[in-house]
C-alpha cells in the first residue's frame, strides 16, 4: 500500500507533467500581473470573443498569483463554460489546460481529493482524444500556450513555433493565424519603416481571412501608410466601422487613432476619441484613448504653446484614468507629470520625485529615467543632470526602447563635444554592460 508521502509525491509529479498555466513558467512581478490583468479586462467579454476561454483561464491564474483564490476558481469555471459555448460541445482537448489549472488550484488550496478528481478528468480527456502522433500536444494546447506566452512578452520564436504547429493541424482556425502574424509583427513595434515585406504579406493574407477583425484592418492600414501609401479616405471609412463595433481594446480604436495621428490629423484623432467616449461615457478604455490623443496634441503639435483649456482637459482625463487603473497606472503617471510640466512646473517636479522613490522593475526604471532626463533637459534646462539620468537608464542591463533611446541621446552629446561631460560620456559608453 502506498504511504501518504508517496501518494503526495506521485500527485505532485502528475501535476508537474500537466500542460497548464501553473507549469508554463509564467512568473513575472506583481506589477506586471496587475498590468496584464487590466489588459485582459479591457479586451472585454462580449459574446463571440474567440479567445474568451483563454482570457478567463489567464485571469484565473493571475488572480491566484495575486492571492485571490476564490476569484481564481470563479474565472477557471467561467473559462470552462466559455469553451463549451464556443465549441458547442461538453468536452474536448481545449479543456485540458483548464482542468490542469483547476487541479493545481485545488492542490494549492489543500484539497487533494478535488485535485485528483481534475487530474482524472485530464487523463480521461487524453484517453478520449489522443494527441496526434507526429506532435506531443493537441493543437488547442499549442494555441493556448502560444497566446498566453505572447501576453508575457515571451520568446517570439517559441510562440511562433507553437502557433505554426497548431495551425498546421487546424488550418481553418482563423483566429490562431491572426494572432500568429500579429506576434510576428510585434518584433517591429518601434520600427519607423514598418514591417518587412514577407511579414506585411502575411498580415495582408490574415486580413483577407479575418475580415471582421477591425484591429487587424487598422494595423494593416498603418503599415501600408508607413510604406508611403495614401490612406486618409480608408482611415475615415474604417473609423466609422470601429465606432459601430462593440467596445473593446481589440475593437481597433487605438490602432485607428494611431493611423489618424500620423497620416490624417491629430485634431481628427481627438474628435474621433471624444465621439467614441460620447457614445460610451463610462468605458475606461475609451477615456484612456481620449487622454492619449490629447497627449499627442500637446507634445507633437507644431504649436509649442498648447491652449490651457486643452492642458486642463488632458490633466482631468489622466487623473480619472489613473484612478480607473489603480494597479497599472505607472506609465500614465509619467505622462501626467509631463503634461503638468507644460503649465505647472512645481507639480511636475513633485510627481517625478514621488515616482523616483518607488521601487520599480528594471524596464520601468529605464522608462522613468529616460523621461525624467528629457524633462530636465527641455523643461528645467538642467543639461548635466539630464545626462546623469540618461546614464542611469542606459546602465540598467535590460534591453528596451528607452535604454536604446537614452544611449542615442548620449551618443549625440558625445559626438558634438560641446558639453563639458563629453569625455565622461565617452568613457561611460565604452564600459557599458550589454544586457
HELIX and SHEET records of a PDB file:
HELIX    1   1 UNK A    4  UNK A   16  1                                  13    
HELIX    2   2 UNK A   21  UNK A   23  5                                   3    
HELIX    3   3 UNK A   30  UNK A   43  1                                  14    
HELIX    4   4 UNK A   52  UNK A   65  1                                  14    
HELIX    5   5 UNK A   69  UNK A   87  1                                  19    
HELIX    6   6 UNK A   93  UNK A   95  5                                   3    
HELIX    7   7 UNK A   96  UNK A  108  1                                  13    
HELIX    8   8 UNK A  112  UNK A  128  1                                  17    
HELIX    9   9 UNK A  139  UNK A  151  1                                  13    
HELIX   10  10 UNK A  156  UNK A  169  1                                  14    
HELIX   11  11 UNK A  174  UNK A  185  1                                  12    
HELIX   12  12 UNK A  186  UNK A  188  5                                   3    
HELIX   13  13 UNK A  197  UNK A  209  1                                  13    
HELIX   14  14 UNK A  214  UNK A  226  1                                  13    
HELIX   15  15 UNK A  232  UNK A  244  1                                  13    
HELIX   16  16 UNK A  253  UNK A  263  1                                  11    
HELIX   17  17 UNK A  266  UNK A  279  1                                  14    
HELIX   18  18 UNK A  284  UNK A  300  1                                  17    
HELIX   19  19 UNK A  308  UNK A  324  1                                  17    
HELIX   20  20 UNK A  330  UNK A  340  1                                  11    
HELIX   21  21 UNK A  345  UNK A  356  1                                  12    
HELIX   22  22 UNK A  362  UNK A  378  1                                  17    
HELIX   23  23 UNK A  383  UNK A  395  1                                  13    
HELIX   24  24 UNK A  401  UNK A  416  1                                  16    
HELIX   25  25 UNK A  422  UNK A  430  1                                   9    
END                                                                             
